[in-house]
Amino acid sequence: MKMQQVSDHCFAVLNETNLVCDANSGLINVGDGVLVDTQSDLPHARKMIELFSTVWSAPPKHVVLTHEDIVNRPGSDGGSQSIEDESHVSTQEVRRRAA
């Protein structure tokens, strides 16, 4: 995994192996912060946190999960359980709120 800066306040953690279930994550590092996707499992989520922690002053308070297959699978939240005190918003919820 590697982190790339996309713009002044946006960063991406990219998986380079391109295996099934590999996920990428984004960080909008402004205000309370927004994390987009949390990786597919805890080991990858921990590595993502390690990489993003080099640029954030505090963990983001908002999380958007775009992988509905993970969000809607009972008992599975990918790597999102690695983020404490955040607000999870699934893609379905974003659509609902935008309507």
N, C-alpha and C positions, 0 to 999 in steps of 0.2 A: 504494500500500500504506500501511496505517496500523497502529499498535500500540495496543491497548486493554488496560487492566488489568482483569482479570476478578475477582480477589480479591487478598488480601494478597500471595501469592506466585505467582500465576498470571497469565500475559499471553498475548495472542493477536495475531498479525500477520494482518491480513485483506486480501485482495485486493478492491478495490472495483469492478473492471471487469467481473467475472463472465463472463469469456470461457472457452471450452473450455480445459481444463488449468489454469485458475487454481486455486490451492490456498491453504489457510489453514494456519497453523502455531501451535502452542502451546508455551509454556515454563512448566515448573514449576520455580521458582527457589528450591529448598530443597535442602540437602545438596549432593550432586554435580550436581544439576540434571538435568532430563529435557526433551528437545526432542521435540515430537510433530509429525512431518512436516517436510520440509525444502524445500518448494516444488517446482515442476515443472522448473526449469532453473537453471543457475548464476547468471544475472543476478538472478532473483528471490531465490535463496538468499543472494546477497551483500547484497541490500537487507534481507532478513530478519535477517541477522547484524548489519547496521548498526543496525537498530531495536532488536533484543534486547540488543545490547551496551550500550545506555544504562541497562539495569537489572541485568544480571548482573555478578558480580564476576569470573567466569571462565566460559569456554564450558562448556556442560553436557557431562557425561561419558557420558550415555545418550541414545540416539535411538530413538524408536519410529516406524516407518514404517507407516501404515495403508492406503496405496494399493498393494494387492497387484499391480495391473497394472504399476506402476513397478518394484516389488521383483522381480517374477518375469520381467520382460522382459530377455533377455540384453543385457548391455552398457549397461543404463540404470539409474541410481539417482537420477534426478531431480537435486535439488540436494544430495543427501547427501554427495557428494564434496567439498563445501565445508567440511565439519565434520571436523576432525582429532582423532585419539585418542579416538574415541567408541565406544560399544558400540551397534551397530545391532540392533534387534529388530523383526522384521516382525510383522504381525498374526497370521500363521500360527504364528509362534514363540510369541507371547503365548498363543494358544489351546492350543498343545502344552504349554507350561509350566503352564498353569492346570488342565489335565486330570488 
